[in-house]
Amino acid sequence: MFNSIGPLEIIVVVVILLLIFGPKRLPGLGKSVGTGLREFKDSIGGDKGDKDQHRADAAADDAPPAAPAALPTAPAPKVPAADPVSADAADKARSSKSGAGA
């Protein structure tokens, strides 16, 4: 069935996966696929006693990673507040200009 898959095809698939998922998410994706395949194989084989050991191993491996260090951020620039008095004066000036031409 897989006799026609050669090294070139595997390289093409890996490059496509890197482009789609990126190098940061690819190891996690591989781990998820491996865990899923292991669970599938265990369910087909019927190893019930060994299943608890796999779950314990998976739980130990799935420990949350350490939080990354916070990067310093620049404070947001301050925007001056609009002056309501000057806004009202501008409205009156516009209305007087449009009213004078009518």
N, C-alpha and C positions, 0 to 999 in steps of 0.2 A: 504494500500500500504506500509506504513512504520511500520507496526506492528511488523516486525521481527528485527527492529533496536533497540538494547538494549544499556545499558550503556557501556558494554565492546566494542562494535563496535564503539561507539562514541569516546571512549578513544583511540582506535587503530588509527582511522582517525586523531585525534588531534596529536598524536605522529608522524605519518607519515608527516603531514603538518609541524610540528616543524622541523623535520629532513630535509625536502625539502627546506623550506623557511627561517628557522631560527627565533629566537625569536625577532629580530629587525624588520623584515619585516612583521611579522604576523599581528600586529595591523593595519598597513596600508592596508594590503590585506583584512582584515575584513571590514574596512571602505569602501573600494572600492566596495566590494561585496554588502554591505548594501546600498550604494548609487545607485548601479545598480539595485538592487531589488526594491528600492523605486521608481526610475524612470520608471521601467517596470510596476509596480503596478499603478502608476499615468497614464501612457499611456493607460493601459487597462481600468481603471476606468473612464477616461475622465475628471478628475478634472483639469480644465484649470486655474481657479482663484487661486487655492492653489499651483499651479506649481511655480509661481513666488516667493512665500514665501519660498518654499523648495530650490530654486536656491539661494536666498539671504542667507539662513541659511548655505547652502553648501559652498558658497563663503566665508563666515565668518570663517567657520571651516577649509577651505583649505589655510589659511594664511601661508606663508612660515615660517618654524621654524627658530629660532635664529641660527646663524652660530656657530658651535662649536669652542672652543678656540683652537688656533693653538698650536700644540705640538712642543717643541724645537727639532730641528734636529741637528745631528752632522755634521760638515763640511766634505765634501768629501775628502778622502786622496789624497795627491798630488802625481802624478806619474811623475818621472823624464823623461824629453824628451830624445829621442834617439839622440845620437851624430852621425851626418851624416858622419863625418870623419872616425870614428871607423867602421861604417858600410861599407864604401868603402874599408877600409883596410882589413876587414874580407872577402869581396868579392874577392879582389885581392889574398889573401892568399889561398882561396879555389880554385880559377882558376889556380894558379901556381902549387898547389899540384896535381890537376887533369891533368894538362898539362904535368907535369914532368913524370907521370907514362905512358903516351901514346907514 
